[in-house]
C-alpha cells in the first residue's frame, strides 16, 4: 500500500487535512497491522487527504505513564509534540483508544493541542455523510455481533454510541453483554497490564470478559482497540472457540463490507 508520510507531502508542498496516528500496536503487532491496513483502505476509498509520520512517530508514552514512569512519559510526549507542532498538525485520527486518550486529555497541558478523533467516530461521520457505501447483504447481515467497550473510549471519554452506530450500519443484530457501556469490564490490558505478568488470582480478566461475550451467542466480537482485540482473541483461543467466533476491529468489518 502506498501511504504518504508527512515529510513526503511537505516536500511536495502539500498539507494533508488529517494525520493518521498509527500507534505502536498498529505498527508492530502483526494482528493490529491488519486493522491499520483496513482503516487505511477505507481512507483511500473515501478519498480522505491524510498522511502518517512513519519513522518520525514514537510511542505516545501512555504505557510509561500508566506504569508510573512519569519522566519517560514527559520525554516521549515532548518529542512527539515538537514533531507534531513542527508540521503544524491540527487534526489527528487514531485507531487506538490509548493514543486517543493521551493526545486528547494529557498532551494539552504539555503544549500539544489538537483535534483528536477516534476511528469509530470518524467512521460514523463518514457513514452519516454518505461517503461510505456498504454492500447490500454483506457478510455480517443478520449475524449476531457483540461489541466490547474499550475503557479509554467508553468510561474515559464517553464514546459509546459511535461504535454501535457503525456496527448497526452493517445490518447485523447487535447484542450486549451484561456489563456494557459505563458498566463495561476491562479486557485486562489497560494501565500497562498488557506488558507484565499476571498477579495471583483464579481467573484471568480476559477469560472472564470473553466468557461474557460468548454467553451472548454472538458469532463476532467487535472491538475498537488493538489491545482489547489481542485480549479477547486470546480468551476465545483459551475457550477453544476460534472456529465459531471471530474477533474483529470495527474498521475491518467496514472495510470488508464496503462497495
N, C-alpha and C positions, 0 to 999 in steps of 0.2 A: 504493500500500500504506500502511496505517496502522500505523506503528511508534511506540510510546511513547518519549519521551525521559525521562531520569532526572528532569529538572526538572518535567515534566508529572505524572509519577507521584507525586513528592514533594508537589506542590501538591494532589493528591487524597488525600494521606495514605496512599499505598501504597508498599510497597517490593518491587521485583522480586527474584526469587531469583537471577537471573544478569544480568550486564551483557554485552551483545554488543558487543565492541570491533570496529568496522568496519575501521579502518585506512585509510591514505592511498589505497592501490590500490583497495580496496573502495568508497571514497567517490568518487574522482575518475576512475579509469580506466574507460572505457566497457565494456571486456571484463570487468573484475573486478566491475563493478556487477551483472552478471548472476549472479555467484557469490553476492554479498551477498543479492540477491533470492531466489535459490534456497534459501539457508540460512534466511533469514527466513520463507520459505514453509513450510519443514519445521517450524521452531519454532512457527509459528502453528497448523499442522495438528495437531501433537502436544500443543499446549496448554501450552507452556513459558511461565512468567511471566518475561518478560525486558524489558529496556529498552536504549536506546543513549544515548550522551551528546550526539549531534547536534552542534550548533555548539560545544559545550564540548570536543569531542575534538580533540586535536592529535597530531601525529606522535609516536611513542614515542621518537624520537631514534636509532633503530637505524642509519640510513644515515649520520648525522652521526658517530656513534662509529666506525663501520667505516671511514669516510673520514679519521679521525684528528682530528676536531674535538670533543675531549672536553668543552670548555667549553660548546659548544652542546648537546651531548647532556645534560649535567647540568642545564642551564637548562630544557630541554624536559621532562626526567624529573621535576624538582621541581614544575613547573607541573602535570603530569598527576597526580602523587602527591597534591598538595594537593586537586585536584578529586575524585579517587577516594576519598581518606580523608574528605573533607568530606561525601560522600554515604554513607560507611560501607560501601563496596563490599567484599564478601568473595570473590565468585566471578566470574571473567572468562572468557568464551569468545571465541576469535578464529579467523577463517578464514585468518590469515596467520602462518606459522611464525616470521617475523622478529619480529612483535609478541609472539608467544607466548614466544619465547626471551628477549626483552628483559624482559618482565614477570616471567617465571619465575626467570631467573638473574641479572638485573642490577639490577632495581628494589629487591630486599630490602635491599641494602647502603645504599640511599638512603632507606629508611623506607617502602617500598611492599611490604607483604606480603599477597599474595592467593593464592587457589587458582586456578590458571590451567589452562584446558583447551583443547586444540586441537580444532577442529570434527570432525576424523576420530575422535578418541577419544570425543567426545560422541555422535556418530552411532552408533558401535559400541555404546555404552552403551544408547542408545535402542532399537537393534535387539535387543540381548540382553534388554532388559526387555519386549520385545514391543510397544513403543509405536509403532514404525514398522512399518506393514504394507505389504509390497511386492506388487505385482500379480503374478499367475501369468503366466509367459511374457511378461515386459516386453520393451522394445525391445533390451535387452542380452543376453537369453537366448541362450546358446550362442555369443555373439560373442567374439572374441579381444580382451582388454584387457591393455595393459601399463602397469604403474604406475611412475612416475618418483619416486624418493625425493628429497624436499627435504632439503638439507644441514642446515637448522636443526631439522627434525623428526627426521631419521634420526641422523646422526652426532653432532649436538649434544645430542639429548635421548632417543636410543634408542627412538624410536617407529617401529617397523617393522611390527608386526602389526596395529594398529588399522585403518590404511587398507586393508590387504589383506583383513582380515576383512569390512569393509564392502563391498568390491568382490565378495567371494565370495558375499555375500548376494544379489547381483544374478543369480546363476545363470549367470554368464559363465565363459569359460575364461581364467583369469589366467595370463599368460606373463611371464617375467622376462628382462630384458636381461642380458648377460654381467656388466656392472658394476652390481650392485644391492646393496641393504641397506647394510651398513657399508663396502662397497667401491664404493658408488654414485659417479657422476660429477656434479659440479655442472652446473647448466644454464647457468652463465655470468653470472648476475645478482647473486649474493650478494656481500657485502663492498662494497656500494655501486657495484659494477661496472656495474649497470643504468644509472647516471647519467653514465657517462663514455665517452669514445671508446675503441675497441679499441686494444690495444697491437699492435706489429708481430708478424706471425706468418703462417702459411699457411692456417690454418683456424679459423673461429670456434668457440668452445666449444659454443654451442647447436646448430650444424650437426653437430658431432661426436656430441653426445648424441642429437639427433634421428635421425641415421643408425642409431645403435644400437637405437633404438626401432622404426624402420621395418624393420630386419633381422628383427625377431621376427614380422613379418607381421600384427601387430595392427591392427584397424580403429579402435580407440580408444586414445588415450594419456591415462591418468588422472593428474591431478596434484592436489596438496593445498596449493598455494601460488600466489598470483596472479602472482608474478614468474616462477616456473617455467612457468606457463601461457603467459605472453607469449613467453618464450624458445623454448619448444617449438612454439608456433603459428608464430612467425617461421621456425623451422627447417623446419617442414612446408611453409610457403609457398615457402621457398627451394628446396626439392626438388620444388616443383610437385605436391604430393600432397594438396592441401587437399580435393579431391573424393573421395578414397579414405579419408583418415584424419582423424578429429576429435580435437581436444584439449579435454578437459572436466575440470572440477573434480569431485571425488567428490560434493560437495553437489549439483551439477547433475544428476548421474546418479541419485542417490537421489530428488531432487525429481521427476524425470521418471518414476520407477518406482513412486512411492507410490500406494496405492489412493485 
